[in-house]
Amino acid sequence: MTQTNSRPRVKEDGISEQDKLQLFALFPVASIETFREQCIILIEKSNGKDATKLRFKDELNRLQSKTIMMQKVTNYFLAGEGKGV
């Protein structure tokens, strides 16, 4: 089912803009494991559904590329803002 309007599904997410900026700053300098841990921490901090969080965390745990991890977590952020990705 698609979203019928453009309003965000999550009105007040647990992930702040500062959290996102810190993750983006960490990307070029962190090891893959440290970056993975931070991505998972942010997903846990969000107000998303548990099933969605689990799916994204499982995907992150299988990835071996920080670039793809960044893409997945960015898509998670955008989906939380109602910008279905």
MARTOR-579684 format. One record per residue: x, y negated, z of N, C-alpha, C in turn; residue number from 1; residue in three letters. Coordinates in nm, 3 decimals. Each point is the difference from the previous one (the first is absolute). Example, Ala and Ser with C-alpha at 12.3 -4.5 7.8 and 13.67 -1.06 7.14 Angstrom:
! residues 2
- 1.319 | 0.569 | 0.780 | -0.089 | -0.119 | 0.000 | 0.090 | -0.120 | 0.000 | 1 | ala;
- -0.035 | -0.105 | -0.072 | 0.082 | -0.119 | 0.006 | -0.077 | -0.109 | 0.073 | 2 | ser;
! end
This chain:
! residues 85
- 0.084 | 0.117 | 0.000 | -0.084 | -0.117 | 0.000 | 0.089 | -0.124 | 0.000 | 1 | met;
- -0.038 | -0.099 | -0.075 | 0.078 | -0.124 | -0.004 | -0.062 | -0.103 | 0.093 | 2 | thr;
- 0.079 | -0.097 | 0.035 | -0.046 | -0.108 | 0.086 | -0.093 | -0.089 | -0.080 | 3 | gln;
- -0.114 | -0.040 | 0.059 | -0.099 | -0.078 | -0.073 | 0.022 | -0.151 | 0.009 | 4 | thr;
- 0.090 | -0.044 | 0.083 | 0.029 | -0.143 | 0.006 | 0.149 | -0.019 | 0.023 | 5 | asn;
- 0.045 | -0.123 | -0.005 | 0.143 | -0.027 | 0.010 | 0.045 | -0.033 | 0.141 | 6 | ser;
- -0.090 | 0.008 | 0.097 | 0.039 | -0.028 | 0.138 | 0.089 | 0.112 | 0.053 | 7 | arg;
- 0.100 | -0.034 | 0.080 | 0.086 | 0.104 | 0.058 | -0.082 | 0.095 | 0.086 | 8 | pro;
- 0.037 | 0.126 | -0.001 | -0.068 | 0.099 | 0.085 | 0.042 | -0.018 | 0.145 | 9 | arg;
- 0.124 | -0.038 | 0.022 | 0.051 | -0.020 | 0.135 | 0.010 | -0.149 | 0.022 | 10 | val;
- -0.082 | -0.051 | 0.093 | -0.003 | -0.145 | 0.022 | 0.124 | -0.048 | 0.075 | 11 | lys;
- 0.044 | 0.074 | 0.097 | 0.113 | -0.039 | 0.084 | 0.093 | 0.120 | 0.012 | 12 | glu;
- 0.098 | 0.007 | -0.085 | 0.089 | 0.114 | 0.003 | 0.106 | -0.020 | 0.106 | 13 | asp;
- 0.056 | 0.111 | 0.048 | 0.102 | -0.006 | 0.104 | 0.138 | -0.037 | -0.052 | 14 | gly;
- 0.013 | -0.011 | -0.133 | 0.129 | -0.031 | -0.061 | 0.004 | -0.150 | -0.031 | 15 | ile;
- 0.091 | -0.070 | 0.063 | 0.011 | -0.144 | -0.022 | 0.088 | -0.030 | -0.121 | 16 | ser;
- -0.006 | -0.122 | -0.046 | 0.088 | -0.043 | -0.109 | 0.146 | 0.011 | 0.044 | 17 | glu;
- 0.027 | -0.029 | 0.126 | 0.136 | 0.012 | 0.053 | 0.048 | 0.144 | -0.007 | 18 | gln;
- -0.087 | 0.096 | 0.033 | 0.035 | 0.142 | -0.011 | 0.040 | 0.034 | -0.143 | 19 | asp;
- -0.077 | -0.047 | -0.095 | 0.027 | 0.028 | -0.141 | 0.133 | -0.063 | -0.042 | 20 | lys;
- 0.024 | -0.123 | 0.039 | 0.125 | -0.068 | -0.035 | 0.121 | 0.073 | 0.058 | 21 | leu;
- -0.014 | 0.049 | 0.123 | 0.110 | 0.074 | 0.063 | 0.028 | 0.129 | -0.077 | 22 | gln;
- -0.105 | 0.067 | -0.045 | 0.019 | 0.122 | -0.078 | 0.071 | -0.030 | -0.131 | 23 | leu;
- -0.043 | -0.107 | -0.068 | 0.062 | -0.037 | -0.127 | 0.148 | -0.038 | 0.020 | 24 | phe;
- 0.031 | -0.064 | 0.113 | 0.139 | -0.037 | 0.029 | 0.084 | 0.125 | 0.032 | 25 | ala;
- -0.062 | 0.099 | 0.059 | 0.069 | 0.123 | 0.036 | 0.034 | 0.086 | -0.122 | 26 | leu;
- -0.082 | -0.010 | -0.103 | 0.013 | 0.085 | -0.119 | 0.143 | 0.011 | -0.055 | 27 | phe;
- 0.070 | -0.111 | -0.025 | 0.132 | 0.014 | -0.063 | 0.111 | 0.049 | 0.094 | 28 | pro;
- -0.021 | -0.007 | 0.131 | 0.110 | 0.030 | 0.093 | -0.018 | 0.128 | 0.080 | 29 | val;
- -0.121 | 0.049 | 0.013 | -0.026 | 0.116 | 0.086 | 0.031 | 0.131 | -0.072 | 30 | ala;
- 0.033 | 0.100 | 0.080 | 0.012 | 0.136 | -0.055 | -0.140 | 0.047 | -0.040 | 31 | ser;
- -0.004 | 0.103 | -0.080 | -0.130 | 0.051 | -0.044 | -0.084 | 0.048 | 0.119 | 32 | ile;
- 0.063 | 0.062 | 0.099 | -0.075 | 0.049 | 0.117 | -0.052 | -0.114 | 0.086 | 33 | glu;
- 0.081 | -0.103 | 0.021 | -0.043 | -0.116 | 0.078 | -0.115 | -0.070 | -0.071 | 34 | thr;
- 0.012 | -0.014 | -0.131 | -0.107 | -0.066 | -0.076 | -0.128 | 0.082 | 0.006 | 35 | phe;
- 0.010 | 0.132 | -0.013 | -0.116 | 0.088 | 0.008 | -0.070 | -0.018 | 0.136 | 36 | arg;
- 0.080 | 0.001 | 0.108 | -0.055 | -0.016 | 0.135 | -0.076 | -0.132 | 0.013 | 37 | glu;
- 0.056 | -0.108 | -0.053 | -0.066 | -0.131 | 0.010 | -0.130 | -0.003 | -0.080 | 38 | gln;
- 0.001 | 0.062 | -0.117 | -0.123 | 0.008 | -0.081 | -0.109 | 0.073 | 0.077 | 39 | cys;
- 0.037 | 0.112 | 0.060 | -0.097 | 0.080 | 0.075 | -0.051 | -0.077 | 0.122 | 40 | ile;
- 0.088 | -0.072 | 0.068 | -0.042 | -0.081 | 0.115 | -0.104 | -0.103 | -0.043 | 41 | ile;
- 0.022 | -0.065 | -0.114 | -0.096 | -0.100 | -0.046 | -0.133 | 0.064 | -0.039 | 42 | leu;
- 0.005 | 0.115 | -0.064 | -0.124 | 0.068 | -0.035 | -0.078 | 0.038 | 0.126 | 43 | ile;
- 0.071 | 0.050 | 0.100 | -0.065 | 0.033 | 0.128 | -0.061 | -0.124 | 0.066 | 44 | glu;
- 0.065 | -0.113 | -0.017 | -0.045 | -0.125 | 0.062 | -0.125 | -0.056 | -0.067 | 45 | lys;
- -0.026 | 0.043 | -0.122 | -0.112 | -0.054 | -0.076 | -0.134 | 0.050 | 0.053 | 46 | ser;
- -0.105 | -0.063 | -0.047 | -0.135 | 0.038 | 0.041 | -0.067 | 0.093 | -0.101 | 47 | asn;
- 0.079 | 0.063 | -0.085 | -0.055 | 0.091 | -0.100 | -0.056 | 0.127 | 0.063 | 48 | gly;
- -0.071 | 0.076 | -0.082 | -0.057 | 0.126 | 0.046 | 0.112 | 0.101 | 0.024 | 49 | lys;
- -0.020 | 0.085 | 0.100 | 0.102 | 0.099 | 0.036 | 0.035 | 0.091 | -0.117 | 50 | asp;
- -0.099 | 0.041 | -0.078 | 0.026 | 0.089 | -0.114 | 0.089 | -0.070 | -0.103 | 51 | ala;
- -0.024 | -0.128 | -0.023 | 0.081 | -0.076 | -0.096 | 0.141 | -0.017 | 0.052 | 52 | thr;
- 0.012 | -0.032 | 0.128 | 0.133 | -0.015 | 0.061 | 0.078 | 0.130 | -0.013 | 53 | lys;
- -0.064 | 0.111 | 0.029 | 0.067 | 0.130 | -0.007 | 0.047 | 0.031 | -0.142 | 54 | leu;
- -0.084 | -0.030 | -0.098 | 0.037 | 0.026 | -0.140 | 0.122 | -0.081 | -0.039 | 55 | arg;
- 0.002 | -0.129 | 0.035 | 0.114 | -0.085 | -0.034 | 0.126 | 0.043 | 0.075 | 56 | phe;
- -0.014 | 0.036 | 0.127 | 0.117 | 0.044 | 0.077 | 0.056 | 0.130 | -0.059 | 57 | lys;
- -0.086 | 0.091 | -0.040 | 0.046 | 0.124 | -0.063 | 0.076 | -0.029 | -0.129 | 58 | asp;
- -0.053 | -0.092 | -0.080 | 0.069 | -0.038 | -0.124 | 0.137 | -0.058 | 0.031 | 59 | glu;
- 0.006 | -0.090 | 0.097 | 0.128 | -0.064 | 0.036 | 0.102 | 0.103 | 0.047 | 60 | leu;
- -0.045 | 0.098 | 0.074 | 0.092 | 0.102 | 0.052 | 0.059 | 0.088 | -0.110 | 61 | asn;
- -0.066 | 0.009 | -0.113 | 0.051 | 0.081 | -0.111 | 0.091 | -0.078 | -0.094 | 62 | arg;
- -0.005 | -0.131 | 0.006 | 0.075 | -0.083 | -0.096 | 0.148 | -0.009 | 0.037 | 63 | leu;
- 0.083 | -0.011 | -0.103 | 0.144 | -0.017 | 0.019 | 0.051 | -0.129 | -0.063 | 64 | gln;
- -0.092 | -0.094 | -0.025 | 0.035 | -0.127 | -0.062 | -0.063 | -0.115 | 0.079 | 65 | ser;
- 0.083 | -0.094 | 0.044 | -0.054 | -0.117 | 0.071 | -0.087 | -0.083 | -0.092 | 66 | lys;
- 0.033 | -0.005 | -0.128 | -0.078 | -0.079 | -0.095 | -0.143 | 0.054 | -0.009 | 67 | thr;
- -0.013 | 0.130 | -0.009 | -0.135 | 0.059 | -0.009 | -0.072 | -0.015 | 0.134 | 68 | ile;
- 0.073 | 0.011 | 0.111 | -0.061 | -0.024 | 0.131 | -0.057 | -0.141 | 0.007 | 69 | met;
- 0.080 | -0.098 | -0.047 | -0.047 | -0.138 | 0.001 | -0.125 | -0.016 | -0.085 | 70 | met;
- -0.004 | 0.066 | -0.113 | -0.117 | -0.006 | -0.087 | -0.122 | 0.058 | 0.072 | 71 | gln;
- 0.017 | 0.114 | 0.064 | -0.113 | 0.065 | 0.070 | -0.051 | -0.087 | 0.114 | 72 | lys;
- 0.090 | -0.053 | 0.081 | -0.043 | -0.079 | 0.115 | -0.061 | -0.134 | -0.045 | 73 | val;
- 0.051 | -0.057 | -0.108 | -0.059 | -0.123 | -0.055 | -0.141 | 0.028 | -0.050 | 74 | thr;
- -0.019 | 0.112 | -0.067 | -0.134 | 0.038 | -0.045 | -0.094 | 0.018 | 0.119 | 75 | asn;
- 0.052 | 0.056 | 0.109 | -0.080 | 0.017 | 0.121 | -0.043 | -0.137 | 0.054 | 76 | tyr;
- 0.094 | -0.095 | 0.004 | -0.032 | -0.135 | 0.046 | -0.108 | -0.063 | -0.088 | 77 | phe;
- 0.019 | 0.010 | -0.131 | -0.095 | -0.062 | -0.094 | -0.138 | 0.063 | 0.010 | 78 | leu;
- -0.006 | 0.131 | 0.015 | -0.128 | 0.067 | 0.015 | -0.071 | -0.049 | 0.126 | 79 | ala;
- 0.076 | -0.022 | 0.108 | -0.057 | -0.051 | 0.123 | -0.055 | -0.141 | -0.013 | 80 | gly;
- 0.050 | -0.073 | -0.099 | -0.049 | -0.135 | -0.026 | -0.115 | -0.001 | -0.100 | 81 | glu;
- -0.044 | 0.120 | -0.041 | -0.113 | 0.009 | -0.093 | 0.041 | -0.013 | -0.145 | 82 | gly;
- 0.128 | 0.008 | -0.027 | 0.050 | -0.013 | -0.137 | 0.029 | 0.139 | -0.054 | 83 | lys;
- -0.099 | 0.087 | 0.004 | 0.013 | 0.140 | -0.036 | 0.108 | 0.032 | -0.099 | 84 | gly;
- 0.100 | 0.071 | 0.043 | 0.114 | 0.036 | -0.084 | 0.005 | 0.150 | -0.014 | 85 | val;
! end
